[in-house]
């Protein structure tokens, strides 16, 4: 066993790293610039918060006034009702002129508003009055937007809402009543105008965002499309250079927008004395050079080896025993863990191989035993048929019967595979039915429908024959005749490709109690009922071979109907035993 060297142990390295980290921290505590910087930032933040709140309160007040005006106008403005109820073009035109004159006069009162508009779909009327600062193209965009979306969920009729129309952002409030729409539109950029009249300082940015943080007003050369921090210090890029900014934000109470201010960090630090600036430089060096160096050291010598060890353990937990730990030499403890872990996995693999071999041997024996569980009475009956035929001296029929029996019993007693080709299974079933037909004196009729492309599909042997035997035994009609059909085709089961085998007869079908037992997967057939041993045999073999991916469905449809679903590609480990 490898012994731990004290100088190279994890404990020693952690002590050294802690001292390396603690000494700069002690030095850092000698300076009081942290509090000074915090105090200055707090004062600057509060100052700008008050300014933003004051301006935003003025904006919200103006929006409230406009909202009240729209609410009163849509209910009490006579010209709106006249347009809607007008019966002639002249009266309609006069009402439109009256409404437009009123909106033109009123827009001068509400200086914040860039556009008033009214939309009456029933009268096919859209009127708008705009201030000269608004471009004609933008007026048309608003008109098209309102008319196309008035009766959709795209417009919020409950509050001021920011809408993006092409490349422009507008703040709109639309009042709806009796299929009439009266609204006001404000360009987001125009809401900034009062702020531009105030001397905020150098390189200070004011802008609007929506509630999700998307920028609604341009920021010149500042690389910013969205922002989510509130009242914090952030790093942004301007003209290819990164700089720290203090971020102040306030949300409007009237609409889904925010007013934001970005103050350059250098403007804040200008309030600090030179000695505190120097201390800040020292703090910067400690935080961005010494501490990262310490973290790199811890990560390389301790965290990465631990991460590799944990990752390997997770792979082992998920069943991967081929994983091995390969660590660069760091500490003696990790070397011991690596050697012990790798040796443990080798031992587990050896043990697993031994256990799997024993398991496979037991599985193979059980499958073979189940496959060989055949009733001897069929052999006796076949020999009795040959005896009777010999008395009639029908040598041609005796020859045919003998060949069918040879092929039949050769297939049963020389086939030791878990799977056979479908064409061989069908050929075996045909031999079985020919023998039975001779025994029943031509009262048996049967048919097979199998696509050629499924001939080489692997299936468990003797699966189809068991149900053929069951049909002959229980489906005879009053005159003793039996009709059986076997249909096989490509299908899908549990989202996997499979073959579907349907065996039908013309009998009375299964009793209800038997159907219940057959299709109840949790309660299998009673062990004492030997007449169901063949079906139980098939179910057991399919469970072992397909691991729950196969199925047998038994029902009545003008006789008994058995549906067998077998995956096209069985387990690869089992398929290796096919040939």
N, C-alpha and C positions, 0 to 999 in steps of 0.2 A: 504494500500500500504506500502510495506516495505521500510524503509528509509535507505539511504546509510551512513554507518559509515566511516568517513574520514580516520581513521587509517587503515581500511581494504579495501579501495578503490583501483581501478586500478591505479589512478593517484599517490597516495602515494607510492604504490609498485614500479611503474616505476621510481619515483624520487629516492627511496632508491637503486634500482638496478643500476641506472645511476651513483650515487655517488660511489657505490661499484666498478663499472667498471672504472670510471674516475680517481680515486686516483691511482690505479696501472699504468694507462696510463701516468699520470704526473710523477710518479717515473721513468717509462720507458724512458721518454724524457730526463731525466737527464744524461743518458748514451749515449755515442756517438759510441757505438760499432757497431750499425747497419751500419753506413757508413763505418767503418773500415772493417767489414766483407765483405760488398759489394765490397769495393775497392780491397781487396785481391782476392776474387772470380773472379772479372772481370779481374785482371791481370793474374791470373792462367789460366782462360778460354782463353784469347787472346793468351797467350803463346802456349797453346796446339792447339788452332785453327790454328795458323801459322805453327806449326809443321805438323799437319794433312794435311793442304792445300799443304805444300811443298811435302810431301810424295805422296799425291794423284795426284799432278801435274806430278810427275815423273812416276807414274803408268799410267796415261792417255797418257803421251807422248810415253811410251813404247807400249801401246795398239794402238796408232795411227800408229806407225812404223810397227807393225805387220799387221794392217789392210791394209796399203799401200802395203806391201809385198804380201799379199794374193791377192789383187786386180790386181797387175801386173802379178803375177805368173799364175793366172787362164786364163788370156788372151794371155800371151806371152810365156808360158812354152811349149816348143815343145813336151816334153815327154807326157804331158797330152793329147795333140791332137793326138799323135801317138798311145796311148793306145786306145783312142776312135775310131780311124779310122783304126786300125790294122786289116789286113786280115788273118794273120797267127799267130800261137801260138808263134813262135820264135820271130817275131818282137814285139809282144805284151809283151813277157817276157823281152826282152831287154829294151823296153820303161818303164816297171815297175821298172827294176833295176836302170835305169837312174833317174827316178823320185824319187825313194827311196834314192839314193845317194845324190841327190840335197837337199831333205828335211833333211837328216841326217846332211849334212854340214851346212845348214841354221839354224837349231835349235840351233846350238852352238853359232850363232851370236845373236840370240834373247834369252837372258838369262831368261826372264820372262816366256817364253812359256814352258810348260811341254810336249806338244804333238802337232805335225802337222799331218793332215790326209787329204786324198783325196778319194773321192767316185765317181765312174763312174757307174751308174746303168746299162747302156746299155752294158758295157763291163764286168759287174758282178765283179767289182774290188773295193776293199777297202784297201788302203795302209795307214799305220801310222808309224811314227817314234816317239819315246818317250825317255825322259831322264830316267836315271837309277833310279831316285827317285820315279818314278811312278810304282805302282804295276801292275803285269800282269792282275789281275782280274779287276782292274779299266780300263785298256786299252780295255779289252773285253766289259765292260759295255758301254764305249763310242762308240765302233764300232757298237754294237747292237742298241744303241739309235739313232745314226745318220742314219743307214740303215732303221730302222723302221719308222722314222719320217721325212725323207727328203722331202717327197711329201705331208706333212700335215701342218696344222697351228701350230703345237707344236713348230716349230723352227722359230725364228725371224731372217730373213736374212738382216736386216737393221742396226743392231747395236750389240754391245757386250751384251750378255744375260746370266744371271745366270740360270743354269739348275741343278735340283736335280735328280741324277741318283742313285737309291737305297738309301744308307745312306750318299752319298757324294755330295758336291756342286762344280760345275765347272763353270768357266767363259769361254764362247765359242763365237767365231766369225766365221761365215760360209758365204763364198761367193759362189753364184750360178750363173752359166752361161752355157747356151746350155746343160742343163741336166748334168752338171759337178759341183761337190761340193768340195771346198777346204777350210779347216778350221784349226783353232788353238784352243787349249784347255789349260786352266790354272787352276790349283787347287787353290781354294780360300785361302787355308791355306798358299800356297807358296807366295802369295802377301804380307803376313805379315812379311816375312823374313827380309827385310831391317829394319823394325821397331824394331825387336828384337836386332839388333846390336846397338841401341841407348839406353842409360841409361835414361829411362823415370821416374824412381823413384820406390819406394816400393809399391807393390800391385796395380799397374796401369795396366789396361787391355786395349788392343787394339783388335778390332774385326770388321768383316764385317757383314753388314745386307743388305737385299734387300730393295727396295723402300717402301715396306709395313711394314718394321721393323723386319722381321724374321731373327734370328741370323744364319749366314752362317759358322762361324768358332767357334771352341770350346772355352769355357771360364773357363776351369778347374772346380773348385768347386762352381762357381757363378751360382745361380739359376736364369737363364734368358733364355727364349726362344724367346721373341720378345720385342721390345722397340719402343715407338712412340714419346717420348719427345725429344725435341731438345734444346740443350744449356740450360739445366735446372738441378736442384738438384732432384735426385730420391733416393728412398730407395729400396735396394736389399738385398737378403739373401745369405750368404756365410757360408757354413759349419753349417747351422742351426742358424746362428746369423745374425740379420739385421743391416745394416750400410747404411749411406748416401753417395752417390757418385755424383760428378759433371760430367755431361754428355756433351760431345762435339762431334759434328757430321758434316761431310762434304759429299756431294753427288758427285759422279763421273760424269764428262761430257761425258764420252764415253760409260758407261754401266749403267744398272739398279741396282747399288749397292752403298753402303755408307761405309765410313771408320769412325769408332767411337772410342772414348776413354772415359774410366771411371776412374776418379781420386777420391780416397777416400777423404771424407770431412775432416777427421783428418789430412791428408797431407796438406790441404789448411790452416787449423787452426793453424798448427805449425808455420806459419809465423806471427801469432798474438802475441803480448806481453801478459804476464800472467794476467795483470789487465783486458785486453779485454776479455780474456778467462773467467775470473770470471764474467764479465758483461754478457757474453753470457749465462752463467749458470743462472744468474738472469732472463735474457730474456726468457730462456727456461721455467723456473718455471712460469713466468707470462703468457706465451702463452699457456702452456700445462696443467696448474693446475688452476690458478685463472680465466682466461677467460672461459675455459670449465665449471667451477663451476657456473660462472655467466650465461652462456647459459643454463645450466641445470635448474637453478632457473627460468629463463624467460620461458623456455619451459614448466615446470611443472605448474606454477601458471597462466600463461597467454596464451601461444601458444596452449597447449593441449586443454584447455576449448574452445578456439576460433575454433580450428580444429574440435572438436566434434560438436560445434554449426553449423559450415559451412557444415559438412558432413550430419547432420540431415536435414538442409535446402535443400540440393541437393536431398535427398531421397524424401522429400515432393514435390519438383519440378517435380520429376519423377513419382509422383502419389502415393507414399507410405505414407498414413496418419496414419499408425499404429506405426510409429517411435516415440520414446520419448527420451528426453535428460536426461541422468543420469550422473551428474557431482559430483565429490567430492567437498565439501565446500572449496572454495578458496576466492573469493571476493563477496561482497554483490551484485555488479552489475550482476555477472553471476548467482547468485541465483534468482534475479528478472527476468532476461531473461529466465532462465529455467522454472520457474513457469508460466510466461506469455505465452511462446511458447507452453508448454504442454497443458495449458488450451485452447489456441486458436485451437490446433489440435482437442481437444475433441469437441469443438463447431462446427468446420468444419465437422467432422465426423457425428455429429447429423444432421446437415443441409443436408449433402450429402445423408444420409439414407432417409430423408424425400423427397428430390428431386427425388431420384432414385425410391422410391415407386410410386410417382406420374407419373414418366416416364414409369415405367413398366405397371401401370394401363392403361395409354393411349395407349401403344403399344399393350397390350392384346386386348383392345377394337377395335383398328384399324384392327388387324389381324382377329378378329372374324367377323367384318363388311365385310372385303374383302372376307372372306371365305364364307359368307352367300349371296353374291351377285350372285344369280342364277336366270336365266330367267324363268318366270312361264310358258312359252309356252310349255315346255317339259311336264309338268304335264297335261296341257290341251290336248296335242296330245296323251299322254298315256291313259287318260280317254276316249278319242274318239275311240282309238283302242279297248278298253274294250267294249265300246258300240257296235261297229260293230261286234265284236266277239260274243257278246250275241245274236245278231240277227241270226248268223249262228249256234248257240248252240254248238259251239266247246268248251265244258267245260274243256277238258284237256288243251287246249291251253290257255283258260281264266285263269285256275289255275296257269299255268306256268308264264303267264304275270303278274298275281296278286302278286305272290311270288317275282318276279324280282323287281316289283315296291315297294313292302314292304321293301325289302333289300336295294334298291336304296335310297329311301327317309329316311329310318332309318339312313343310313350312313351319309346323308347330314345334317339332322336336329338334330341328337343326338350326332354328333361328334363335340366336342368343343375343341379338342386338336390342337396344332400347328403342330404336327406330328402324323402320323399313320405308322403302319408297311407296308412294300412294298406289302406283300401278301394280306393285306386287301384292299389296293388301287387297286391292279390288280383284285381282286374279284369284287370290286365295278364297275370297268370299264367293266368287262365281263357282269355284270347285265345290265349296260347301253346299251351295244351293242346288247344283246339279245332282249331288248325292241325295239331298233331301227330296228333290223332285222325283227321283227314281223310287224313293221310299214311299212317297205319297201318291204314286201312280198318276202323275201329271195333274194333280189338283193344286199344284203350286205354280204361280206365275210371278215373274220378277223382272225388274228393269234397272239399269244403271245409266246415269247421266253424269259423265265426268269430262271436263274440258281437257284437251290434250296438253295444254301448257302447265297443268298441275300434276302431270304424271310423276315427275321427279321430286315432288314435295315430300319431305320426311314426316311420317306419322307413326305413332305407337302401333305395334302389331296387335291384331285380334280385337281392335276396338269396334270396328263395324260389325264383325261376325257375331259378337256377343248380343247385339241388339237384333240381328237377323234371327239368331236362335230363339230369342225371347219372343219375337213376332210370330214365328212358326208355332211356338208352344202355346201362345195365349190368344191368337187372333183368328183361329179357324171359324168359318161361318157354319151355318146349320148343315150345309151339304159337305162340310169338311174342306172347302177350298180356301186358299190363302193367296192374297195378292200383296206383293211387297215392291216398293220403289225406293231407290237410293239416288239422291241428287246431291252433287258436290259442286261447289263454285267458290270463287274468290270473294271475300267479304271483309268486314272490319269489325273488331270487337275491342272495347276499351281503348279506342283510338290507336289500335295496332292492326297491321295487316294479318289476316288469318284466312283459313279455309273453313267453310261452313258445310257440314255434312248433315243432310236431312234423311232420316229413315222413317217411312210411313207404311202402314198396313191398313187392311180393310176390316179389321176386327171391331170389337165393341169399345176399345180403348181401355185406359187404366181406371180403376175405381178411384173415387175422390180421396179416400184415405191414403191410397198409394201415391197419388199426385202430391198430396201434402207432404208426405215423407220424402219423396224424391226431390222436391224443390226446396226443402228446408235444409239449408246448408249448415245450420247450427245443430240440428238434430238428425244425425245420419240414420240409416236403416237399422232396425233391430238386429242384433247379432244372431238371434236364434232363428230367423227366417231364412232358411237356406235358399229359397227360391230367388232371393235378391243378391246372392253372393257374386254373380257375374257382374252386375252393375256396380256393386261395391268394389269389386276388383278394379274396374275401369276408373272409378273415381279416385281410388288410392294411387294407381299408377300415374294418372294425369296430374295429381297433386304433387307427386314426387318429381315428375319430369318437367312440368311447366311452372311450378312455384306460384300457383294461383292465377296464372294468366290465361288458363283455359276454362271452359264451362260446358255443362251439359244441361239442357232444358227439355223437360218432358211435359207433354200436354196431349190433349185429345182434339182431333180435327178429322171427322169422318173416319175414326179409327185412332190408333196410337200414333203419335208424332214425336220423334226424338231429334233434337237439334244439338249438334256437337260443334263447338268452336275451338279450333286448334291454331295457335300462332304459327305463322309461316316460318319464323326463325326461332327455334328453341334455344335454351341456354347453351352457349358455346362449349362449355365443359362437358355437357352431355352429348353434344353433336360430335365431339371428337371420338366417341365410342361407336359411331354409326358404321363405319367401315374400317 
